[in-house]
Structure formats: structure tokens, C-alpha cells
Amino acid sequence: MNEDAVKVIKVTRTEFELSDGRIYEHPLPFEPDEVPTVEEFQEFYDHWKNILSFGNGGKASNYG
């Protein structure tokens, strides 16, 4: 599977699951009434994946 095609398929209070089967714990668990939807979490995931990826020349998008 193309890494760019990886999608968030499940989000719980303590972890999230990707379409390639990987499961990650959240650094801090969400409060029960603050768990984002899959669509909301996909936006967070894509944003941070872009910032942390090596393909961006090692620069953060908000760095001058």
C-alpha cells in the first residue's frame, strides 16, 4: 500500500488505527467527550505527517 494512501480507520480515547493495520497509542488519552471523529483525526494525522516527513527538506511548514 502506498504510504500516502494510508487512512485513519478507527479512533478511540486511547489509540488510533490505520488502514495498513498499524495501531498507535495517543501520547495523552482524550477525555471521553473529546474523542475526534475519524475525519477530524485524519486531518490531524495528515498535518503532522507532512510536518514530520523527511520529504519536506527538513523544514517545518511554519518556519521562516
PyMOL Python script that loads the backbone (N, CA, C, O; Angstrom):
from pymol import cmd

cmd.read_pdbstr("""\
ATOM      1  N   MET A   1       0.846  -1.182   0.000  1.00  0.00           N
ATOM      2  CA  MET A   1       0.000   0.000   0.000  1.00  0.00           C
ATOM      3  C   MET A   1       0.884   1.235   0.000  1.00  0.00           C
ATOM      4  O   MET A   1       1.856   1.302   0.752  1.00  0.00           O
ATOM      5  N   ASN A   2       0.559   2.201  -0.828  1.00  0.00           N
ATOM      6  CA  ASN A   2       1.279   3.460  -0.890  1.00  0.00           C
ATOM      7  C   ASN A   2       1.135   4.176   0.448  1.00  0.00           C
ATOM      8  O   ASN A   2       0.029   4.287   0.978  1.00  0.00           O
ATOM      9  N   GLU A   3       2.248   4.662   0.996  1.00  0.00           N
ATOM     10  CA  GLU A   3       2.211   5.311   2.310  1.00  0.00           C
ATOM     11  C   GLU A   3       1.285   6.519   2.306  1.00  0.00           C
ATOM     12  O   GLU A   3       0.643   6.807   3.316  1.00  0.00           O
ATOM     13  N   ASP A   4       1.208   7.241   1.170  1.00  0.00           N
ATOM     14  CA  ASP A   4       0.327   8.401   1.090  1.00  0.00           C
ATOM     15  C   ASP A   4      -1.139   8.003   1.134  1.00  0.00           C
ATOM     16  O   ASP A   4      -1.992   8.834   1.448  1.00  0.00           O
ATOM     17  N   ALA A   5      -1.451   6.743   0.826  1.00  0.00           N
ATOM     18  CA  ALA A   5      -2.832   6.279   0.801  1.00  0.00           C
ATOM     19  C   ALA A   5      -3.293   5.769   2.166  1.00  0.00           C
ATOM     20  O   ALA A   5      -4.446   5.360   2.304  1.00  0.00           O
ATOM     21  N   VAL A   6      -2.431   5.784   3.166  1.00  0.00           N
ATOM     22  CA  VAL A   6      -2.801   5.291   4.493  1.00  0.00           C
ATOM     23  C   VAL A   6      -3.857   6.214   5.091  1.00  0.00           C
ATOM     24  O   VAL A   6      -3.695   7.434   5.119  1.00  0.00           O
ATOM     25  N   LYS A   7      -4.927   5.612   5.561  1.00  0.00           N
ATOM     26  CA  LYS A   7      -6.033   6.376   6.136  1.00  0.00           C
ATOM     27  C   LYS A   7      -6.296   5.935   7.566  1.00  0.00           C
ATOM     28  O   LYS A   7      -6.049   4.786   7.934  1.00  0.00           O
ATOM     29  N   VAL A   8      -6.793   6.850   8.353  1.00  0.00           N
ATOM     30  CA  VAL A   8      -7.236   6.549   9.709  1.00  0.00           C
ATOM     31  C   VAL A   8      -8.583   5.846   9.585  1.00  0.00           C
ATOM     32  O   VAL A   8      -9.498   6.359   8.941  1.00  0.00           O
ATOM     33  N   ILE A   9      -8.705   4.666  10.206  1.00  0.00           N
ATOM     34  CA  ILE A   9      -9.971   3.936  10.102  1.00  0.00           C
ATOM     35  C   ILE A   9     -10.700   3.816  11.438  1.00  0.00           C
ATOM     36  O   ILE A   9     -11.879   3.465  11.478  1.00  0.00           O
ATOM     37  N   LYS A  10      -9.986   4.110  12.545  1.00  0.00           N
ATOM     38  CA  LYS A  10     -10.622   3.993  13.859  1.00  0.00           C
ATOM     39  C   LYS A  10      -9.900   4.907  14.839  1.00  0.00           C
ATOM     40  O   LYS A  10      -8.671   4.989  14.838  1.00  0.00           O
ATOM     41  N   VAL A  11     -10.669   5.589  15.668  1.00  0.00           N
ATOM     42  CA  VAL A  11     -10.109   6.446  16.712  1.00  0.00           C
ATOM     43  C   VAL A  11     -10.861   6.148  18.005  1.00  0.00           C
ATOM     44  O   VAL A  11     -12.091   6.193  18.048  1.00  0.00           O
ATOM     45  N   THR A  12     -10.104   5.846  19.053  1.00  0.00           N
ATOM     46  CA  THR A  12     -10.704   5.656  20.369  1.00  0.00           C
ATOM     47  C   THR A  12     -10.092   6.666  21.326  1.00  0.00           C
ATOM     48  O   THR A  12      -9.267   7.488  20.927  1.00  0.00           O
ATOM     49  N   ARG A  13     -10.487   6.604  22.552  1.00  0.00           N
ATOM     50  CA  ARG A  13      -9.954   7.500  23.582  1.00  0.00           C
ATOM     51  C   ARG A  13      -8.445   7.335  23.750  1.00  0.00           C
ATOM     52  O   ARG A  13      -7.751   8.302  24.063  1.00  0.00           O
ATOM     53  N   THR A  14      -7.928   6.117  23.545  1.00  0.00           N
ATOM     54  CA  THR A  14      -6.527   5.828  23.853  1.00  0.00           C
ATOM     55  C   THR A  14      -5.642   5.522  22.650  1.00  0.00           C
ATOM     56  O   THR A  14      -4.418   5.539  22.779  1.00  0.00           O
ATOM     57  N   GLU A  15      -6.230   5.241  21.470  1.00  0.00           N
ATOM     58  CA  GLU A  15      -5.405   4.845  20.325  1.00  0.00           C
ATOM     59  C   GLU A  15      -6.116   5.133  19.011  1.00  0.00           C
ATOM     60  O   GLU A  15      -7.300   5.469  18.976  1.00  0.00           O
ATOM     61  N   PHE A  16      -5.336   4.987  17.908  1.00  0.00           N
ATOM     62  CA  PHE A  16      -5.934   5.088  16.581  1.00  0.00           C
ATOM     63  C   PHE A  16      -5.361   3.999  15.697  1.00  0.00           C
ATOM     64  O   PHE A  16      -4.238   3.539  15.904  1.00  0.00           O
ATOM     65  N   GLU A  17      -6.143   3.589  14.707  1.00  0.00           N
ATOM     66  CA  GLU A  17      -5.749   2.510  13.797  1.00  0.00           C
ATOM     67  C   GLU A  17      -5.726   3.033  12.373  1.00  0.00           C
ATOM     68  O   GLU A  17      -6.596   3.798  11.957  1.00  0.00           O
ATOM     69  N   LEU A  18      -4.689   2.594  11.619  1.00  0.00           N
ATOM     70  CA  LEU A  18      -4.543   2.985  10.223  1.00  0.00           C
ATOM     71  C   LEU A  18      -4.972   1.854   9.301  1.00  0.00           C
ATOM     72  O   LEU A  18      -5.044   0.697   9.715  1.00  0.00           O
ATOM     73  N   SER A  19      -5.254   2.194   8.052  1.00  0.00           N
ATOM     74  CA  SER A  19      -5.759   1.220   7.084  1.00  0.00           C
ATOM     75  C   SER A  19      -4.758   0.123   6.752  1.00  0.00           C
ATOM     76  O   SER A  19      -5.139  -0.909   6.198  1.00  0.00           O
ATOM     77  N   ASP A  20      -3.484   0.326   7.079  1.00  0.00           N
ATOM     78  CA  ASP A  20      -2.489  -0.721   6.830  1.00  0.00           C
ATOM     79  C   ASP A  20      -2.310  -1.643   8.039  1.00  0.00           C
ATOM     80  O   ASP A  20      -1.422  -2.495   8.046  1.00  0.00           O
ATOM     81  N   GLY A  21      -3.155  -1.472   9.063  1.00  0.00           N
ATOM     82  CA  GLY A  21      -3.129  -2.355  10.228  1.00  0.00           C
ATOM     83  C   GLY A  21      -2.350  -1.838  11.416  1.00  0.00           C
ATOM     84  O   GLY A  21      -2.454  -2.400  12.507  1.00  0.00           O
ATOM     85  N   ARG A  22      -1.567  -0.779  11.237  1.00  0.00           N
ATOM     86  CA  ARG A  22      -0.806  -0.233  12.369  1.00  0.00           C
ATOM     87  C   ARG A  22      -1.757   0.418  13.376  1.00  0.00           C
ATOM     88  O   ARG A  22      -2.736   1.066  13.005  1.00  0.00           O
ATOM     89  N   ILE A  23      -1.440   0.227  14.658  1.00  0.00           N
ATOM     90  CA  ILE A  23      -2.213   0.821  15.747  1.00  0.00           C
ATOM     91  C   ILE A  23      -1.237   1.577  16.639  1.00  0.00           C
ATOM     92  O   ILE A  23      -0.200   1.044  17.032  1.00  0.00           O
ATOM     93  N   TYR A  24      -1.579   2.827  16.956  1.00  0.00           N
ATOM     94  CA  TYR A  24      -0.730   3.667  17.789  1.00  0.00           C
ATOM     95  C   TYR A  24      -1.525   4.193  18.975  1.00  0.00           C
ATOM     96  O   TYR A  24      -2.710   4.504  18.858  1.00  0.00           O
ATOM     97  N   GLU A  25      -0.853   4.285  20.118  1.00  0.00           N
ATOM     98  CA  GLU A  25      -1.457   4.923  21.287  1.00  0.00           C
ATOM     99  C   GLU A  25      -1.309   6.432  21.145  1.00  0.00           C
ATOM    100  O   GLU A  25      -0.316   6.913  20.598  1.00  0.00           O
ATOM    101  N   HIS A  26      -2.299   7.183  21.640  1.00  0.00           N
ATOM    102  CA  HIS A  26      -2.185   8.636  21.708  1.00  0.00           C
ATOM    103  C   HIS A  26      -1.194   8.966  22.826  1.00  0.00           C
ATOM    104  O   HIS A  26      -1.171   8.270  23.840  1.00  0.00           O
ATOM    105  N   PRO A  27      -0.373  10.014  22.666  1.00  0.00           N
ATOM    106  CA  PRO A  27       0.549  10.396  23.744  1.00  0.00           C
ATOM    107  C   PRO A  27      -0.196  10.688  25.048  1.00  0.00           C
ATOM    108  O   PRO A  27       0.271  10.336  26.132  1.00  0.00           O
ATOM    109  N   LEU A  28      -1.343  11.326  24.931  1.00  0.00           N
ATOM    110  CA  LEU A  28      -2.220  11.589  26.071  1.00  0.00           C
ATOM    111  C   LEU A  28      -3.620  11.165  25.658  1.00  0.00           C
ATOM    112  O   LEU A  28      -4.081  11.544  24.582  1.00  0.00           O
ATOM    113  N   PRO A  29      -4.303  10.392  26.484  1.00  0.00           N
ATOM    114  CA  PRO A  29      -5.654   9.953  26.094  1.00  0.00           C
ATOM    115  C   PRO A  29      -6.618  11.133  26.027  1.00  0.00           C
ATOM    116  O   PRO A  29      -6.479  12.110  26.763  1.00  0.00           O
ATOM    117  N   PHE A  30      -7.588  11.025  25.139  1.00  0.00           N
ATOM    118  CA  PHE A  30      -8.649  12.026  25.049  1.00  0.00           C
ATOM    119  C   PHE A  30      -9.642  11.813  26.186  1.00  0.00           C
ATOM    120  O   PHE A  30      -9.803  10.698  26.682  1.00  0.00           O
ATOM    121  N   GLU A  31     -10.297  12.881  26.588  1.00  0.00           N
ATOM    122  CA  GLU A  31     -11.425  12.754  27.503  1.00  0.00           C
ATOM    123  C   GLU A  31     -12.549  12.075  26.726  1.00  0.00           C
ATOM    124  O   GLU A  31     -12.636  12.247  25.510  1.00  0.00           O
ATOM    125  N   PRO A  32     -13.404  11.315  27.386  1.00  0.00           N
ATOM    126  CA  PRO A  32     -14.460  10.589  26.665  1.00  0.00           C
ATOM    127  C   PRO A  32     -15.317  11.465  25.757  1.00  0.00           C
ATOM    128  O   PRO A  32     -15.739  11.017  24.690  1.00  0.00           O
ATOM    129  N   ASP A  33     -15.580  12.697  26.160  1.00  0.00           N
ATOM    130  CA  ASP A  33     -16.420  13.576  25.343  1.00  0.00           C
ATOM    131  C   ASP A  33     -15.629  14.397  24.326  1.00  0.00           C
ATOM    132  O   ASP A  33     -16.202  15.252  23.651  1.00  0.00           O
ATOM    133  N   GLU A  34     -14.309  14.150  24.205  1.00  0.00           N
ATOM    134  CA  GLU A  34     -13.465  14.907  23.285  1.00  0.00           C
ATOM    135  C   GLU A  34     -12.826  14.046  22.199  1.00  0.00           C
ATOM    136  O   GLU A  34     -11.968  14.537  21.467  1.00  0.00           O
ATOM    137  N   VAL A  35     -13.212  12.791  22.073  1.00  0.00           N
ATOM    138  CA  VAL A  35     -12.624  11.909  21.055  1.00  0.00           C
ATOM    139  C   VAL A  35     -13.044  12.426  19.683  1.00  0.00           C
ATOM    140  O   VAL A  35     -14.239  12.540  19.407  1.00  0.00           O
ATOM    141  N   PRO A  36     -12.067  12.744  18.808  1.00  0.00           N
ATOM    142  CA  PRO A  36     -12.421  13.256  17.486  1.00  0.00           C
ATOM    143  C   PRO A  36     -13.010  12.163  16.597  1.00  0.00           C
ATOM    144  O   PRO A  36     -12.812  10.972  16.837  1.00  0.00           O
ATOM    145  N   THR A  37     -13.731  12.590  15.575  1.00  0.00           N
ATOM    146  CA  THR A  37     -14.224  11.638  14.581  1.00  0.00           C
ATOM    147  C   THR A  37     -13.046  11.157  13.743  1.00  0.00           C
ATOM    148  O   THR A  37     -11.965  11.744  13.792  1.00  0.00           O
ATOM    149  N   VAL A  38     -13.253  10.102  12.982  1.00  0.00           N
ATOM    150  CA  VAL A  38     -12.206   9.603  12.081  1.00  0.00           C
ATOM    151  C   VAL A  38     -11.790  10.712  11.117  1.00  0.00           C
ATOM    152  O   VAL A  38     -10.599  10.897  10.866  1.00  0.00           O
ATOM    153  N   GLU A  39     -12.751  11.443  10.579  1.00  0.00           N
ATOM    154  CA  GLU A  39     -12.457  12.512   9.624  1.00  0.00           C
ATOM    155  C   GLU A  39     -11.639  13.628  10.273  1.00  0.00           C
ATOM    156  O   GLU A  39     -10.683  14.122   9.675  1.00  0.00           O
ATOM    157  N   GLU A  40     -12.006  14.028  11.491  1.00  0.00           N
ATOM    158  CA  GLU A  40     -11.253  15.061  12.201  1.00  0.00           C
ATOM    159  C   GLU A  40      -9.831  14.592  12.489  1.00  0.00           C
ATOM    160  O   GLU A  40      -8.875  15.345  12.303  1.00  0.00           O
ATOM    161  N   PHE A  41      -9.693  13.350  12.942  1.00  0.00           N
ATOM    162  CA  PHE A  41      -8.368  12.845  13.278  1.00  0.00           C
ATOM    163  C   PHE A  41      -7.518  12.675  12.024  1.00  0.00           C
ATOM    164  O   PHE A  41      -6.301  12.850  12.087  1.00  0.00           O
ATOM    165  N   GLN A  42      -8.126  12.339  10.887  1.00  0.00           N
ATOM    166  CA  GLN A  42      -7.386  12.223   9.625  1.00  0.00           C
ATOM    167  C   GLN A  42      -6.717  13.557   9.291  1.00  0.00           C
ATOM    168  O   GLN A  42      -5.586  13.580   8.807  1.00  0.00           O
ATOM    169  N   GLU A  43      -7.407  14.658   9.547  1.00  0.00           N
ATOM    170  CA  GLU A  43      -6.819  15.980   9.306  1.00  0.00           C
ATOM    171  C   GLU A  43      -5.600  16.199  10.192  1.00  0.00           C
ATOM    172  O   GLU A  43      -4.574  16.678   9.710  1.00  0.00           O
ATOM    173  N   PHE A  44      -5.687  15.855  11.490  1.00  0.00           N
ATOM    174  CA  PHE A  44      -4.532  15.968  12.390  1.00  0.00           C
ATOM    175  C   PHE A  44      -3.385  15.093  11.894  1.00  0.00           C
ATOM    176  O   PHE A  44      -2.237  15.532  11.828  1.00  0.00           O
ATOM    177  N   TYR A  45      -3.709  13.854  11.550  1.00  0.00           N
ATOM    178  CA  TYR A  45      -2.701  12.890  11.109  1.00  0.00           C
ATOM    179  C   TYR A  45      -1.975  13.404   9.868  1.00  0.00           C
ATOM    180  O   TYR A  45      -0.745  13.399   9.819  1.00  0.00           O
ATOM    181  N   ASP A  46      -2.733  13.846   8.867  1.00  0.00           N
ATOM    182  CA  ASP A  46      -2.127  14.345   7.627  1.00  0.00           C
ATOM    183  C   ASP A  46      -1.259  15.569   7.888  1.00  0.00           C
ATOM    184  O   ASP A  46      -0.174  15.692   7.320  1.00  0.00           O
ATOM    185  N   HIS A  47      -1.727  16.471   8.738  1.00  0.00           N
ATOM    186  CA  HIS A  47      -0.975  17.684   9.067  1.00  0.00           C
ATOM    187  C   HIS A  47       0.378  17.336   9.691  1.00  0.00           C
ATOM    188  O   HIS A  47       1.414  17.824   9.240  1.00  0.00           O
ATOM    189  N   TRP A  48       0.368  16.497  10.723  1.00  0.00           N
ATOM    190  CA  TRP A  48       1.609  16.165  11.416  1.00  0.00           C
ATOM    191  C   TRP A  48       2.499  15.249  10.593  1.00  0.00           C
ATOM    192  O   TRP A  48       3.724  15.327  10.691  1.00  0.00           O
ATOM    193  N   LYS A  49       1.905  14.383   9.784  1.00  0.00           N
ATOM    194  CA  LYS A  49       2.710  13.538   8.899  1.00  0.00           C
ATOM    195  C   LYS A  49       3.489  14.411   7.925  1.00  0.00           C
ATOM    196  O   LYS A  49       4.660  14.144   7.658  1.00  0.00           O
ATOM    197  N   ASN A  50       2.860  15.441   7.395  1.00  0.00           N
ATOM    198  CA  ASN A  50       3.515  16.356   6.471  1.00  0.00           C
ATOM    199  C   ASN A  50       4.657  17.105   7.161  1.00  0.00           C
ATOM    200  O   ASN A  50       5.740  17.235   6.591  1.00  0.00           O
ATOM    201  N   ILE A  51       4.429  17.592   8.365  1.00  0.00           N
ATOM    202  CA  ILE A  51       5.464  18.329   9.094  1.00  0.00           C
ATOM    203  C   ILE A  51       6.644  17.434   9.439  1.00  0.00           C
ATOM    204  O   ILE A  51       7.795  17.858   9.340  1.00  0.00           O
ATOM    205  N   LEU A  52       6.369  16.206   9.841  1.00  0.00           N
ATOM    206  CA  LEU A  52       7.426  15.312  10.311  1.00  0.00           C
ATOM    207  C   LEU A  52       8.076  14.479   9.217  1.00  0.00           C
ATOM    208  O   LEU A  52       9.056  13.784   9.483  1.00  0.00           O
ATOM    209  N   SER A  53       7.562  14.530   8.003  1.00  0.00           N
ATOM    210  CA  SER A  53       8.123  13.689   6.938  1.00  0.00           C
ATOM    211  C   SER A  53       9.471  14.238   6.484  1.00  0.00           C
ATOM    212  O   SER A  53       9.716  15.443   6.535  1.00  0.00           O
ATOM    213  N   PHE A  54      10.337  13.338   6.040  1.00  0.00           N
ATOM    214  CA  PHE A  54      11.657  13.724   5.562  1.00  0.00           C
ATOM    215  C   PHE A  54      11.591  14.348   4.179  1.00  0.00           C
ATOM    216  O   PHE A  54      12.550  14.993   3.755  1.00  0.00           O
ATOM    217  N   GLY A  55      10.500  14.177   3.471  1.00  0.00           N
ATOM    218  CA  GLY A  55      10.360  14.694   2.117  1.00  0.00           C
ATOM    219  C   GLY A  55      10.156  16.189   2.031  1.00  0.00           C
ATOM    220  O   GLY A  55      10.099  16.732   0.928  1.00  0.00           O
ATOM    221  N   ASN A  56      10.043  16.876   3.158  1.00  0.00           N
ATOM    222  CA  ASN A  56       9.806  18.316   3.107  1.00  0.00           C
ATOM    223  C   ASN A  56      11.090  19.121   3.263  1.00  0.00           C
ATOM    224  O   ASN A  56      11.030  20.311   3.574  1.00  0.00           O
ATOM    225  N   GLY A  57      12.235  18.509   3.058  1.00  0.00           N
ATOM    226  CA  GLY A  57      13.501  19.211   3.153  1.00  0.00           C
ATOM    227  C   GLY A  57      13.943  19.490   4.576  1.00  0.00           C
ATOM    228  O   GLY A  57      14.875  20.264   4.795  1.00  0.00           O
ATOM    229  N   GLY A  58      13.288  18.872   5.545  1.00  0.00           N
ATOM    230  CA  GLY A  58      13.675  19.045   6.935  1.00  0.00           C
ATOM    231  C   GLY A  58      13.218  20.349   7.551  1.00  0.00           C
ATOM    232  O   GLY A  58      13.675  20.711   8.635  1.00  0.00           O
ATOM    233  N   LYS A  59      12.319  21.067   6.879  1.00  0.00           N
ATOM    234  CA  LYS A  59      11.838  22.337   7.402  1.00  0.00           C
ATOM    235  C   LYS A  59      10.382  22.216   7.818  1.00  0.00           C
ATOM    236  O   LYS A  59       9.570  21.593   7.134  1.00  0.00           O
ATOM    237  N   ALA A  60      10.077  22.815   8.937  1.00  0.00           N
ATOM    238  CA  ALA A  60       8.677  22.875   9.361  1.00  0.00           C
ATOM    239  C   ALA A  60       7.951  23.879   8.478  1.00  0.00           C
ATOM    240  O   ALA A  60       8.537  24.877   8.059  1.00  0.00           O
ATOM    241  N   SER A  61       6.687  23.623   8.196  1.00  0.00           N
ATOM    242  CA  SER A  61       5.941  24.477   7.279  1.00  0.00           C
ATOM    243  C   SER A  61       5.755  25.897   7.806  1.00  0.00           C
ATOM    244  O   SER A  61       5.524  26.810   7.013  1.00  0.00           O
ATOM    245  N   ASN A  62       5.848  26.110   9.110  1.00  0.00           N
ATOM    246  CA  ASN A  62       5.669  27.451   9.663  1.00  0.00           C
ATOM    247  C   ASN A  62       6.999  28.098  10.035  1.00  0.00           C
ATOM    248  O   ASN A  62       7.022  29.085  10.770  1.00  0.00           O
ATOM    249  N   TYR A  63       8.093  27.558   9.542  1.00  0.00           N
ATOM    250  CA  TYR A  63       9.414  28.094   9.865  1.00  0.00           C
ATOM    251  C   TYR A  63       9.892  28.940   8.704  1.00  0.00           C
ATOM    252  O   TYR A  63       9.934  28.475   7.565  1.00  0.00           O
ATOM    253  N   GLY A  64      10.260  30.207   8.992  1.00  0.00           N
ATOM    254  CA  GLY A  64      10.670  31.208   8.020  1.00  0.00           C
ATOM    255  C   GLY A  64      11.626  30.751   7.043  1.00  0.00           C
ATOM    256  O   GLY A  64      12.037  31.522   6.175  1.00  0.00           O
TER     257      GLY A  64
END
""", "prot")
cmd.dss("prot")
cmd.show_as("cartoon", "prot")
cmd.util.cbc("prot")
cmd.orient("prot")
